[in-house]
Amino acid sequence: MNTPNVSENYYKEREGVLKVALELNSNGYVFRETSNGDIGIDGQIEHINERGEATGKIVGAQIKSGNSYLVDKGDHFAFYPHEKHKNYWSVFPLPVILFVFYPNDGKIYFTDVRYQLNNPKLTHAYVTLEKNSFLNSFTAKKIFETTGDFSVPYYTIDEVFLIMAKTICQNPTFHISYLDLFTQGLTNLCRHVYFSMDVALSIAEYYNETEFGLGLGYTEHEFLNEYAKFLMSQNLASIDYSNYLIDWKERQLQPTFIAPLTVRGRELLKSIKIIESKFKTHLPATTLVRERSIEMQFRTPDDYLRLDLGKKLREIILKKEG
């Protein structure tokens, strides 16, 4: 009887997919397998939080099954991807998690292959899978490491505003807040938020009323890093955290980004404008001109006004809190 044959490789690959799907399901994540043609991504995984809520944090999944896919390098495994897959995964719009089911020990090893491929420090032809990075109930959360921080709860927009206004670097020569960084980073007719060290330094210099120059070290860099993480945790701007981490962790640089505001980001902007309008009339015109011999990098007189408004709002909020 002449009928199609089912190869042994089919069963082997399906075993890997089913084992990954079962493990993800047991850990409370949603796995959506690609149903029409695998071209380098076998499916998508969505993070579900402890309250059973879909977070919208999604990664792509590529699943391989078989001992031949992993080469034992002693303290880690090596996976050698085809050039076409390297090109595809490196530009994929989501983090791509490579899962390899290894029948020799029955474990599923995984890594963020897109992150590795975009890491400028990658000097070898293979992708590394650490031997302690295998899928289980303790490691499953690591699948979403490059999508953002899930430890911070969602706040209301009013709460977000207050937190951003009150979160201030305690260095008196670098006395800036999250709110300052956000409002001064607005660009492209307030559709995007921009961040760079130049923005932070310009704000700090404008606010510096000490006799000393700006002080910048680990604490200040960590403050700026936490600002970016706050934007992401509160879903205020669409920042590619994976790309951000490559600069922060691998290159040890303060990342620069320009990111579109989300719906929540635009809601925060509306709230800020309403609050600002209440205080504009209380500021004397002389606040628009500071008698300081510094080169400002702000774009319009409104930028100066917003800085002075921000400082006034901060004083009022902190006075009420005290």
C-alpha positions in Angstrom: 0.0 0.0 0.0 1.5 3.3 -1.1 0.9 5.9 1.7 2.9 8.8 3.1 5.7 7.8 5.6 6.1 9.5 9.0 9.7 9.9 9.8 11.3 9.2 13.2 12.4 12.9 13.2 8.7 14.0 13.2 8.1 12.1 16.5 11.3 13.4 18.0 10.5 17.1 17.2 6.9 16.7 18.4 8.1 15.2 21.6 10.1 18.4 22.3 7.2 20.7 21.5 4.8 18.7 23.6 7.2 18.6 26.6 7.8 22.3 26.4 4.1 23.0 26.1 3.3 20.8 29.1 6.0 22.5 31.2 4.8 26.0 30.3 1.2 25.0 31.0 2.1 23.5 34.4 3.7 26.9 35.3 0.6 28.9 34.3 1.9 30.4 31.0 0.0 30.5 27.7 1.7 28.7 24.8 0.3 29.4 21.4 1.8 27.0 18.9 2.3 28.2 15.3 -0.3 26.3 13.2 0.6 27.3 9.7 4.2 26.8 8.6 7.2 27.0 10.9 9.7 29.5 9.5 11.9 29.9 12.5 9.4 30.4 15.3 7.3 27.5 16.7 5.0 29.6 18.8 4.5 32.4 21.3 4.5 32.4 25.1 2.5 35.0 27.1 3.3 35.7 30.7 0.4 35.4 33.1 0.8 37.0 36.6 0.0 35.6 40.0 -3.6 36.9 39.8 -4.2 35.0 36.5 -4.1 38.2 34.4 -2.5 38.2 31.0 0.3 40.8 31.0 0.8 41.3 27.3 4.5 40.3 27.8 5.2 37.8 25.0 8.2 36.0 23.7 8.7 33.9 20.6 9.7 30.2 21.0 11.9 28.0 18.9 11.9 24.3 20.0 14.4 21.7 19.0 14.6 18.0 20.2 17.5 15.6 20.0 20.9 15.0 21.5 22.6 16.1 18.2 21.5 19.7 18.6 23.8 20.3 21.7 27.5 20.0 21.8 28.9 19.5 25.3 31.5 22.2 26.0 32.2 21.2 29.6 30.4 23.9 31.7 27.9 24.7 29.0 26.3 23.4 25.8 26.8 24.9 22.3 24.0 25.2 19.7 25.1 25.9 16.2 22.2 27.7 14.3 22.0 28.0 10.5 22.9 31.4 9.1 19.3 31.9 7.9 18.0 31.4 11.4 20.6 33.6 12.9 19.5 36.4 10.6 15.8 35.8 11.3 16.0 35.5 15.0 18.3 38.6 15.5 15.7 40.9 13.9 12.5 39.3 15.2 10.4 41.9 17.0 10.1 39.8 20.2 12.7 38.0 22.3 13.2 34.5 20.9 13.6 31.7 23.5 15.4 28.7 22.1 14.4 25.5 23.9 16.3 22.3 23.3 15.0 19.0 24.7 18.0 16.8 25.4 17.0 13.1 25.7 20.4 12.2 27.3 19.2 13.6 30.6 15.5 14.4 29.8 15.9 18.1 30.5 14.8 21.1 28.4 17.6 23.7 28.2 16.8 27.3 27.1 18.2 30.7 26.3 17.2 34.0 24.8 18.8 33.4 21.4 17.9 36.9 20.1 19.7 38.5 23.0 22.8 36.5 22.4 22.9 37.1 18.7 22.6 40.9 19.2 25.2 41.0 21.9 28.3 42.6 20.4 30.5 40.5 22.7 29.4 37.3 20.9 32.7 36.1 19.2 32.0 32.5 18.5 29.7 30.8 15.9 27.5 29.1 18.4 24.8 30.0 21.0 25.5 29.1 24.6 23.0 27.2 26.7 24.1 27.1 30.4 23.8 23.7 32.0 21.9 25.2 35.0 19.4 26.8 32.7 16.9 24.0 32.2 13.1 24.5 32.3 11.3 23.8 35.6 9.1 25.5 38.1 12.0 27.6 39.5 13.5 28.7 36.2 10.4 29.3 34.1 10.2 33.0 35.0 13.6 33.5 33.4 11.9 33.0 30.0 10.7 36.6 30.4 13.8 38.2 31.8 14.3 40.4 28.8 10.7 41.6 28.6 10.7 43.8 31.7 10.2 43.8 35.5 7.1 42.0 36.9 7.9 42.7 40.5 6.4 46.2 40.5 2.6 46.5 40.6 0.6 48.6 38.3 -0.3 51.9 39.8 -3.1 54.3 38.8 -2.0 57.3 36.7 -2.4 59.6 39.7 -0.2 57.3 41.8 2.3 57.1 38.9 2.5 60.9 38.8 3.1 61.2 42.6 5.7 58.5 42.5 7.6 60.1 39.6 7.5 63.5 41.3 8.7 62.2 44.7 11.4 59.9 43.3 14.4 62.2 43.4 18.1 61.4 43.3 19.5 62.4 46.7 22.8 63.8 45.4 22.4 67.6 45.8 24.4 68.2 42.6 22.2 65.7 40.7 18.8 66.5 42.3 16.5 65.4 39.5 13.3 63.4 39.6 11.6 60.8 37.4 9.1 63.4 36.5 11.8 65.8 35.3 13.3 63.1 33.1 9.9 62.2 31.6 8.7 65.7 30.8 12.1 66.9 29.4 12.4 63.7 27.3 9.1 64.3 25.5 9.7 64.7 21.8 8.1 64.3 18.4 5.1 66.4 19.4 4.9 64.4 22.7 4.4 61.1 20.9 7.7 59.7 22.1 9.9 59.9 25.2 13.6 60.3 24.7 16.4 59.6 27.1 20.1 60.1 27.0 22.8 61.2 29.4 22.7 64.6 27.8 19.1 65.1 28.9 19.9 64.0 32.5 23.0 66.1 32.8 21.2 69.2 31.4 18.4 68.9 33.9 20.8 68.3 36.8 22.9 71.3 35.8 19.9 73.6 35.6 18.8 72.5 39.1 22.2 72.5 40.7 22.3 75.3 43.2 25.4 74.1 45.1 28.9 75.5 44.7 30.1 72.2 43.3 30.0 70.7 39.9 27.9 67.7 39.0 28.7 64.5 40.8 28.0 61.3 38.8 28.8 57.8 39.9 27.2 54.4 40.5 24.3 55.7 42.5 23.3 58.2 39.9 23.6 55.7 37.0 21.5 53.2 39.0 18.9 56.0 39.6 18.6 56.5 35.8 18.4 52.8 35.2 15.5 52.5 37.7 13.8 55.4 35.9 13.8 53.5 32.6 12.7 50.3 34.4 9.8 52.3 36.0 8.6 53.5 32.6 8.6 49.9 31.4 7.0 48.4 34.5 4.2 50.9 34.4 3.8 50.4 30.6 4.3 54.1 29.9 6.5 53.7 26.8 7.3 50.9 24.4 11.0 50.3 25.3 12.8 47.3 23.9 14.1 46.0 27.3 16.2 43.3 25.6 18.1 45.9 23.6 18.3 48.1 26.6 19.9 45.4 28.6 22.6 44.8 26.1 23.9 48.3 26.7 23.3 48.2 30.4 24.6 44.7 31.3 27.0 43.7 28.5 28.5 47.1 27.4 28.1 48.7 30.8 26.7 51.9 29.3 23.8 54.1 30.2 21.4 53.2 27.4 19.9 55.8 25.1 16.4 55.3 23.8 13.5 56.9 22.0 10.2 55.1 22.5 6.6 55.8 21.6 4.2 56.5 24.5 1.6 53.9 25.2 -2.0 54.6 26.0 -1.0 54.9 29.7 1.9 57.2 28.8 -0.5 59.5 27.0 -2.9 59.4 29.9 0.0 60.5 32.2 0.9 63.3 29.8 -2.8 64.6 29.9 -2.7 64.5 33.7 0.6 66.4 33.8 -0.8 69.1 31.4 -3.9 69.6 33.6 -1.7 69.9 36.8 0.7 72.3 35.0 -2.1 74.6 33.9 -3.1 75.1 37.6 0.3 76.4 38.5 1.4 78.4 35.5 -0.1 81.6 36.8 1.6 81.3 40.1 5.1 81.5 38.6 6.7 84.9 38.0 8.0 85.6 34.5 11.5 85.9 35.9 11.7 82.2 36.4 12.0 81.8 32.7 15.4 83.3 32.7 18.1 81.9 35.0 21.1 84.1 35.5 23.5 81.2 35.0 26.4 80.9 32.6 25.4 77.4 31.4 24.7 76.2 27.9 21.2 74.7 28.0 20.2 72.0 25.6 16.4 72.5 25.9 14.4 73.3 22.8 12.0 76.1 23.7 11.1 78.5 26.5 8.4 76.0 27.5 11.1 73.6 28.5 12.4 76.1 31.0 8.9 76.7 32.2 8.3 73.0 32.7 11.5 72.7 34.7 10.4 75.5 37.0 6.9 74.1 37.2 8.4 70.7 38.0 10.5 72.1 40.8 7.5 74.0 42.2 5.3 70.9 42.1 8.0 68.9 43.8 8.2 71.4 46.6 4.5 71.4 47.2 4.2 67.6 47.1 7.1 67.1 49.5 5.8 69.7 51.8 2.4 67.9 51.9 4.1 64.6 52.5 6.2 66.1 55.3 
